[in-house]
Amino acid sequence: MDIFQSIIMGVVEGFTEFLPISSTGHMIIVGDWLGLEQNHFVKAYEIIIQFAAILAVVLNYKEKFSPKKINLWMKLAVAFVPLGAVGFLFAKQIKALFSVEIVALMFIIGGIVFLAVEKFYKPKEHFVDDVEKVSYKQALWIGIAQIFALIPGTSRAGASIIGAMLVGLTRKASAEFSFLLAFPVMCATTGYDLLKHKSELFSDANFSVLAVGFVVSFVIAYATIKLFLKFLEKFTFVAFGIYRILFGIALLLYA
């Protein structure tokens, strides 16, 4: 991997990680287009740019990372448990699901789900517009919805946002809860990868390439979170639903 490839992959990760369009599918396509092999260095690079995205969440919501917000983090922990438990127990079966065809199919299905939910979604006065007001029951249901993200191409952000909307959160609150929920999820997956492959991941690392990818991913992720929330002040998720369907069809043709 060279600097140019590092920049491109950093942009893709930073831009797609928190949007409901699945970073996995985009990383597959762009990585293949750039001719990248899935070797130890590329795996290390992916861990580094995911860590950068985690830091972007922390910086955007630094006021939430406080002992005073323990109640919020207890709810996020409840939302994390279903995904963590199912992912741990069925790791091999989930890995076996991976294929370009399944990723493409889940892009299309996810797009249809977004369009269907938006068709019937009518925000009401009692809807939760502040993530700190989410109940434990709502947090649990969002966590259950997030389990679908274990199917490649579904999108963790997409699954958690849909779950949040269905249990009575506003679009903005749904997106913000999804952003914060990404913190324990990505910490767990990144930490697991580091522990599992720590001996070989950085043995032949080009640290300048890693540093560039880290910075690019962080900057793009930070900006994307802010712009996404601005977008939701005026628009719905319909555009993302349409995009997912079109991208899924393109991915099937590409495969």
Buried (B, 14 or more C-beta within 10 A) or exposed (E): BEEEBBBBBBBBBBBBBBBBBBBBBBBBBBBEEBEBEEEBBBBBBBBBBBBBBBBBBEEBBEEBBEEEBEEBBEBBBBBBBBBBEBBEEEEEEBEEBEEBEBBBBBBBBBBBBBBEBBEEBEEEEEBBBEBEEBEEEBBBBBBBBBBBBBBBBBBBBBBBBBBBBBBBBBBBBBBBBBBBBBBBBBBBBBEEBBEEBEEEBBEEBBEEBBEBBBBBBBBBBBBBBEEBBEBBEEEBBBEBBEBBBEBBBEBBEEE
